[in-house]
């Protein structure tokens, strides 16, 4: 299981570096690089919040749109037989393919 933190819609992976005796993290899901660290969980959390707040402030100040971790649109290419099986599973469940796929992906992502 991944150790993660979330703030203002941004999620970061968190690890511990025993050599330097610090926690460190990296924001996931965007191409911009946002990292942070702390010697304690409280320090790590504060540095994470500061990093996100600074990123959002700097983006606004430079007129550049801050990246969002996900737009809500997901384009997939799957073999036709997988697509067909998914359509059937969705219909059996009484759902649209979008509703069914959302539930399946949510379950898999939190497993």
N, C-alpha and C positions, 0 to 999 in steps of 0.2 A: 504494500500500500504506500502510495506517495504521501509525503508530508507536504501539506499545502496551506496557504493562507490566501484569503480573498479580501479585497478592499476596493470599493467603488467599481465593482464589476471586473476587476483585474485579479487573476489568480497567479500565484507564484509557487514554484517548487522550492522547498526549503531543505537544506542539508546541514550537517554538522561537520566541520573540519577539525579533527582531533589534533592535527599537527599545529595549527594556529590557535586552537581552542576558541573558535568562533562559529556561530551559525551564519549561514549565508543563503541568499535566495536569488532567484531569477524569475522574472515575469514571463509567463507562457502565453502563446497564442497571438503574438504580434512580432513583426520583424524588427521593430526598434528594440534596442537592448536596454533593459532596466534591471539593475542588480542592486542588492542591498546587503547589509550585514549587521551583526550585533553580538555582543558577548553574552547577553542574556535573552530570554524570550521577549521580555519587555523591550529591551533595546532593539532587537530584531524587528518587532512589530512597529515600533516608532520609526525606525529607519525605512521600513517598507511603506508606511503611510506617507512619510516625507518624500520618498522617491516618486510615488504616484502623484502626490500633490504638486511636486516640482515639475514632473513631466507634463501634467495638464496645464500648469501655469506657463511653462516655457512654450508649449505648443500654441497656446492662445496669444502669447506675446509676439510670437514670430508669424502668426497668421497661418500656421500649418495645422491641419486637422489631426488631432490626437488619434492614434489607431485604437480601434476597439477590438477586444479579443474575438468576437464573433458577430457576424451580421444577422444570423438567423437563417441565412440561405446556405444550403449544402447541395452541391452538385456531385452526383456519383455516377460512375460508369460501372455497370455490373453486367455479367453475361446475361443474355436473354432468358435463359432458364431460371436464373436467380430472380430476375425481375418478375417473371411469370409466377414463380412460387410465392414471392412476396405479395403480389396482387391477390392471389388466392387466399393466403393467410390473412390479409387485411379484410377481404370480403367475408371470410368465415367469422372473423372477430367483429364484423359489423362496423368496420371503420374504413376511412379513406386510407390510401397508401401512405399519405403524409402523416396522418394521425398514428397509424400503426408503426411506421418507421421511427417516428419521434419517441414513442414509448419504448420500442426495442433498443434504440440507441441510448436513451436515458438509463434504462436498466443496465445495459452493458457498461456504460461509463461509470456507474456507481457501484458496480459489482466488485 
